[in-house]
């Protein structure tokens, strides 16, 4: 794993880019070692989430890209799940 970004009290805090060993990547804001604020998460299969995060989970307004349909869908997320 690789993190390039801001630190506070020896924790990821502020803007940073986190790359996972399998190729997933998160670019965005952190607070106390958790995704928090606006960020973009990319999976290795081409899925993308761009939007708000809180306490490490998608939370608030966001957009999700599905590579199978080649479409973006906007929505509201709560605790990591899209609200219907």
Secondary structure, 3 states (H helix, E strand, C coil): CEEEEEEECCEEEEEEEEECCCCCEEEEEEECCEEEEEEEEECCCCCEEEEEEECCEEEEEEEEEECCCCEEEEEEEECCEECC
